[in-house]
């Protein structure tokens, strides 16, 4: 079992509504990713994940999680510039990690959708790629 899977399996169960248990008072509504082109980035992640669009316009797009989890949003930011994470000493504000059945096949599919592969990798089982807007994301094999 990967470290991420182990952490998730040990996490306390959360109820669906804020205030229904003692684990917290808020519930994640959506993760929104800043970008220059919400339509293009929503299309990329929609294809990568197989998720459907709930809303798409030139300023904002939402993909619904078919498993009932939080959706992904994509918001236009004028003058958007990606963080220089592709350099070993670069920074990042966030990243997304995804489990995949076949790391090699999934990497090839993500690259065909428009992702790029930076020269710098962590050296772990996680494959780091960069989405079309310059955000890093990881692909990890299911164990």
FENCOR-V184437 format. One line per field, one symbol per residue. phi: phi as a letter, one per 20 degrees, with the letter a starting at -180 (. if undefined). psi: psi as a letter, one per 20 degrees, with the letter a starting at -180 (. if undefined). burial: I if it has 16 or more other ideal C-beta (glycine too) atoms within 10 Angstrom, else O. A space follows every 50 residues. Layout:
phi = ???
psi = ???
burial = ???
//
This chain:
phi = .fgffffffefffdffcgnebeerdccfeadddfaecgfffffgffffem eefebbbfdbbcdeefenfffddcdfcfmgcffeffegdfdbeabddcec fcfffffffffffpfcdfffcfneffeecdffenefbddcffd
psi = prgghgghhiqqpqriqqjiajiriqppgqpppqrhnhgghhgghgggik qqphppaiiqqpppoijiaqrpqoppopjppqqlhiqhjrrqhrqqqpqq goggghggghhhijrqoqhpqhjaipoprpriijpqqqppqp.
burial = OIOOOOOOOOOOOOOOOOOOOOOOOOOOOOOOIIIIIIIOIIIIIIOIOO IOOOOIOOOOIIIIOOOOOOIIIIOIOOOOOIOOIIOOOOOOOOOIOIOI OOIOOIIOOIOOIIIOOOOOOOOOOIIIIIIIIIIIIIIIOOO
//
